[in-house]
């Protein structure tokens, strides 16, 4: 666009065009460009996918819901809450047919994340690094206070009983804390950027953050910066074939076929010819099929490993935060304002 305008200006000067004529020429160029962009956007709109079925689940809460977990016993737990007021969970033990809303007053802050760790224990954390531990599949919870005192966005345990908790403070500061199964901090490392998501494959740990992806293979003794940047990376998807996908709040999607050693940009969030997306989570159920979700009810789908994506027809305007797949293939998605949805692709 800049080169085209420069060429026009040079021609106009050579022909001694008046300022009025120059203005008309430039405006025609801009309008033509905008027309082409509108055609591109319209074409994208026509490619939206209509799902077989969408179901909005009555949750009984207006608090934001941040993370969905399906345990090994097929219990479904959704964590959330009002930022500085409540810790809330939605629990289903019948494959999502009925739900129980559980409040945990002693924690009293929103829960951003949950994982299943050693001995199948459950660990949930969030605002002010309040840590909840359950040894009975979510029936009862014990409260611990991690000495991080920041919003925690991710938690995961490796096979050697090491846990990793990541935090974020206004996307300007982050902490990786290594913990044991009792919630005791063994080590802390600080970073000058926020940390958003964590994924494990055995002893290999990946963490996404503001402008960076980190990786460790030695229980967090050292962390490697991977060769990827230019977005606030909000979520990671990983398959057991060493394939990685990451998405960002700036609308980009990247893919790695070698456990993060090299990256391919699949979607450029800064492109002026693409719709503006804000991604919050991404999932791949195999090496080819995946979904990414985000603000304003955004869901996109791929069946070619991310080479191309199509939007799912919008069924809510609420922001979407977490997505997982249930045993029957149905997608379970949670989000803002108590939103919980089932989607049959």
Buried (B, 14 or more C-beta within 10 A) or exposed (E): EEEEBEEBBEEBEEEEBEEEEBEEBBEEBEEEBEEEEEEEEEEBEEEBEEBEEBEEBEBEBEBBBBBBBBBEEBBBBBBBBBBEEBBBBBBBBEBBEEBEBBEBEEBBBBBBBBBBBBEEBBBBBBBBBBBBBBBEBBEEBEBBEBEBBBBBBBBBBBEEEBBBBBBBBEBEBBBBBBBEBEBEBEEBBEBEBBBBBBBBBEEBBBBBBBBBBBBBBEBBEEBEEBEBEBBBBBBBBBBEEBBBBBBBBBBBBBBBBEBBEEBEEBBBBEEEEBBEBBBBBBBBBEEBBBBBBBBBBBBBBBBEBBEEBEBBEEBBEBBBBBBBBBEEEBBBBBBBBBBBBBBEB
